[in-house]
Amino acid sequence: MILELDALAIGSGPGAPLPPVSAVAEPGRPGLVAVETEQTPVVASLVAGGRMQPDAGRLLVDGVEDPDRVRRTVALVDTPTVAEPFAVMTVRRIVREELAFAGRHTGRDAVTTVLDELDLTEWADTPIERVPTAPRIRLLVELALLRDGIEGLVVTTPERHGGSVADWFAVLQNVADRGIAVLVIASAAAVETITAIMQRSQPRAGGTAHDGRAPSLPAASPAAPAPAPAPAPAASTQGSTRS
């Protein structure tokens, strides 16, 4: 999948909810959107993920305007008030809920397997607010990728949780190297740091950077009912990681 934002905007002029933004996210190379103010990253994420209609510009997937496909195949990750877990939820509980949403086994062994595969066992009983940014992002993006049909991710302002930009961006680069379209919406300072990291990196061919492998997470349960499609968020759904 190639996800392209072509001068997407909400409103116009000074103080617009979303000034025009452009970016391309493709396998092996994350797309970057630099935005400021408290609410603009959320608006940008909703527009980029096909959940909000822009006033101007085009949202393209593989060169075609197809908002339905974007909504089906692009997940919002850690978007404030829309797709972020409650701060007090433990990592173990988040995993269990996401496995259920993805129609997979949710027993103790299944949860333990996910935690082991993601190398997050030490954080299992820790509230997510106390988990460092890099493992937090690793957890949330890998859980989003358990859902059927997900080909792209919009990750919102990871820098707000602190920590090293290089550390959490390495997680997202690894995911992009596996063929997933990853769009990062962050502050101008964070985007500047990421851009410098990408410029220093060797060109990536065929997604071979890092180990290029997805974790071997539990298979879908044939007995688990498929979840009903979630409607586009019209109001705050804080406490859920899903969008």
C-alpha positions as CSV (number, residue, x, y, z in Angstrom):
1,M,0.0,0.0,0.0
2,I,1.1,3.6,-0.7
3,L,-0.9,6.2,1.3
4,E,-0.6,9.7,-0.1
5,L,-1.8,13.0,1.5
6,D,-2.0,15.6,-1.3
7,A,-2.5,19.1,0.3
8,L,-5.2,17.9,2.6
9,A,-6.8,20.7,4.6
10,I,-9.6,21.6,6.9
11,G,-10.6,25.2,6.8
12,S,-8.3,27.9,5.5
13,G,-6.2,30.8,6.5
14,P,-4.6,31.5,9.9
15,G,-5.9,29.3,12.6
16,A,-7.3,26.7,10.3
17,P,-8.0,23.4,12.1
18,L,-5.7,21.7,9.6
19,P,-3.4,23.7,7.3
20,P,-2.5,21.9,4.0
21,V,-0.4,18.8,4.7
22,S,1.3,16.5,2.2
23,A,3.1,13.2,2.7
24,V,3.7,9.8,1.2
25,A,3.8,6.6,3.3
26,E,5.0,3.5,1.5
27,P,6.6,0.1,2.3
28,G,10.1,0.7,3.7
29,R,9.7,4.5,4.1
30,P,7.4,6.0,6.6
31,G,5.6,9.3,5.7
32,L,5.9,12.3,8.0
33,V,3.5,15.1,8.8
34,A,4.6,17.9,11.0
35,V,1.8,19.8,12.8
36,E,1.6,21.9,15.9
37,T,-1.0,22.9,18.5
38,E,-2.9,20.5,20.8
39,Q,-5.8,19.4,18.5
40,T,-4.2,19.6,15.0
41,P,-2.5,16.1,15.2
42,V,-5.9,14.5,16.0
43,V,-7.6,16.3,13.1
44,A,-4.7,15.3,10.8
45,S,-4.9,11.7,11.9
46,L,-8.7,11.5,11.3
47,V,-8.3,13.0,7.9
48,A,-5.3,10.8,7.0
49,G,-7.1,7.7,8.2
50,G,-10.3,8.4,6.1
51,R,-12.4,9.2,9.2
52,M,-12.9,12.8,8.4
53,Q,-13.7,14.5,5.1
54,P,-11.1,17.2,4.2
55,D,-12.2,20.5,2.8
56,A,-9.4,20.5,0.2
57,G,-6.8,18.2,-1.2
58,R,-6.8,14.5,-2.0
59,L,-6.3,11.3,0.0
60,L,-4.9,8.6,-2.3
61,V,-4.3,4.9,-1.7
62,D,-2.1,3.3,-4.4
63,G,-2.8,6.4,-6.6
64,V,-6.6,6.3,-6.3
65,E,-9.1,8.2,-4.2
66,D,-10.8,5.4,-2.3
67,P,-11.9,6.6,1.2
68,D,-13.7,3.3,1.9
69,R,-10.5,1.3,1.4
70,V,-8.6,3.7,3.6
71,R,-11.1,3.3,6.4
72,R,-11.0,-0.5,6.1
73,T,-7.2,-0.9,5.8
74,V,-5.6,1.9,7.8
75,A,-5.6,1.9,11.6
76,L,-5.2,4.9,13.9
77,V,-2.6,4.2,16.6
78,D,-2.5,6.0,19.9
79,T,-4.5,9.0,18.6
80,P,-5.5,11.1,21.6
81,T,-9.2,10.9,22.6
82,V,-9.8,8.6,19.6
83,A,-7.6,5.5,19.7
84,E,-5.5,5.6,22.9
85,P,-5.9,3.3,25.9
86,F,-6.8,4.6,29.3
87,A,-3.6,5.5,31.1
88,V,-4.4,3.0,34.0
89,M,-5.0,0.0,31.8
90,T,-2.3,-2.7,32.1
91,V,-0.4,-4.0,29.2
92,R,-1.9,-7.5,29.8
93,R,-5.5,-6.1,29.7
94,I,-4.8,-4.1,26.5
95,V,-3.5,-7.3,24.8
96,R,-6.5,-9.3,25.9
97,E,-9.0,-6.7,24.7
98,E,-7.2,-6.3,21.3
99,L,-7.1,-10.1,20.8
100,A,-10.8,-10.3,21.4
101,F,-11.4,-7.5,18.9
102,A,-9.3,-9.2,16.3
103,G,-11.3,-12.4,16.8
104,R,-8.4,-14.3,18.3
105,H,-8.0,-16.5,21.4
106,T,-7.9,-14.4,24.6
107,G,-6.9,-16.9,27.2
108,R,-3.9,-16.5,29.5
109,D,-1.7,-18.6,27.2
110,A,-2.6,-16.5,24.2
111,V,-1.9,-13.2,26.0
112,T,1.4,-14.6,27.3
113,T,2.4,-15.6,23.8
114,V,1.8,-12.1,22.5
115,L,3.8,-10.6,25.3
116,D,6.7,-13.0,24.8
117,E,6.7,-12.4,21.0
118,L,6.8,-8.7,21.5
119,D,9.4,-8.9,24.3
120,L,7.0,-7.1,26.6
121,T,6.6,-9.6,29.4
122,E,8.4,-7.4,31.9
123,W,5.6,-4.8,31.4
124,A,2.7,-7.2,31.5
125,D,1.2,-5.8,34.7
126,T,2.3,-2.2,34.3
127,P,-0.2,0.5,33.5
128,I,0.4,1.7,30.0
129,E,1.1,5.3,31.2
130,R,4.3,4.0,32.9
131,V,5.6,2.0,29.9
132,P,8.4,3.8,28.0
133,T,7.5,5.2,24.6
134,A,9.3,2.6,22.3
135,P,7.7,-0.5,23.9
136,R,4.4,1.3,24.1
137,I,4.4,2.1,20.4
138,R,5.6,-1.5,19.6
139,L,2.7,-2.9,21.6
140,L,0.0,-0.7,20.0
141,V,1.2,-1.0,16.4
142,E,1.5,-4.8,16.6
143,L,-1.9,-5.2,18.2
144,A,-3.4,-3.0,15.4
145,L,-1.8,-5.2,12.8
146,L,-3.6,-8.3,14.3
147,R,-6.9,-7.0,12.7
148,D,-7.9,-8.5,9.4
149,G,-7.0,-6.4,6.4
150,I,-4.8,-3.7,8.0
151,E,-2.2,-2.5,5.5
152,G,-1.4,0.9,6.9
153,L,-1.0,2.7,10.2
154,V,-1.4,6.4,11.2
155,V,0.6,6.9,14.4
156,T,-0.1,10.1,16.3
157,T,2.4,12.1,18.3
158,P,4.5,9.4,20.0
159,E,6.8,12.1,21.3
160,R,4.2,13.3,23.8
161,H,5.1,10.3,25.9
162,G,8.7,11.4,26.2
163,G,11.8,9.3,25.6
164,S,14.1,9.1,22.6
165,V,12.7,9.8,19.2
166,A,15.3,7.5,17.6
167,D,14.1,4.6,19.8
168,W,10.4,4.8,19.0
169,F,11.0,5.6,15.3
170,A,13.1,2.5,15.0
171,V,10.0,0.5,15.9
172,L,8.0,2.2,13.2
173,Q,10.8,1.8,10.6
174,N,10.9,-1.9,11.4
175,V,7.1,-2.1,10.7
176,A,7.5,-0.2,7.4
177,D,10.3,-2.5,6.4
178,R,7.8,-5.4,6.6
179,G,5.7,-3.8,3.9
180,I,3.2,-1.7,6.0
181,A,2.5,1.9,5.1
182,V,3.3,3.9,8.2
183,L,2.4,7.6,8.5
184,V,3.8,9.5,11.5
185,I,2.0,12.6,12.6
186,A,4.2,14.5,15.1
187,S,5.6,17.9,16.1
188,A,7.9,19.8,13.8
189,A,10.8,19.1,16.2
190,A,10.2,15.3,16.2
191,V,9.8,15.3,12.4
192,E,13.0,17.2,12.0
193,T,14.8,14.5,14.2
194,I,13.2,11.7,12.2
195,T,14.2,13.3,8.9
196,A,17.8,13.5,10.0
197,I,17.7,9.8,11.1
198,M,16.3,8.7,7.7
199,Q,18.9,10.8,5.8
200,R,21.7,9.0,7.7
201,S,20.2,5.6,7.0
202,Q,21.3,3.5,4.1
203,P,18.7,3.1,1.3
204,R,16.4,0.2,2.1
205,A,15.6,-2.4,-0.5
206,G,12.9,-5.0,-0.2
207,G,12.3,-4.3,3.5
208,T,15.6,-6.0,4.7
209,A,16.5,-3.6,7.5
210,H,16.4,-4.9,11.0
211,D,15.2,-8.5,10.8
212,G,12.2,-7.7,8.6
213,R,10.1,-10.3,10.4
214,A,6.7,-9.9,12.0
215,P,6.1,-11.4,15.4
216,S,4.5,-14.9,15.3
217,L,1.4,-13.9,17.1
218,P,-1.5,-16.3,17.9
219,A,-3.7,-17.5,15.1
220,A,-7.3,-16.3,14.8
221,S,-9.8,-18.4,16.6
222,P,-12.3,-20.1,14.3
223,A,-14.9,-19.9,17.0
224,A,-14.5,-16.2,17.7
225,P,-17.2,-14.1,16.2
226,A,-16.1,-11.4,13.8
227,P,-16.5,-7.9,15.4
228,A,-19.0,-5.5,13.9
229,P,-17.4,-2.8,11.8
230,A,-16.7,0.3,13.9
231,P,-18.3,3.5,12.7
232,A,-16.2,6.5,12.0
233,P,-15.6,8.3,15.3
234,A,-18.0,11.2,15.8
235,A,-17.1,11.7,19.5
236,S,-14.4,10.9,21.9
237,T,-13.7,7.2,22.4
238,Q,-10.8,7.5,24.8
239,G,-10.0,4.3,26.5
240,S,-10.0,2.2,23.3
241,T,-7.0,1.5,21.2
242,R,-9.1,0.7,18.1
243,S,-9.9,3.0,15.2
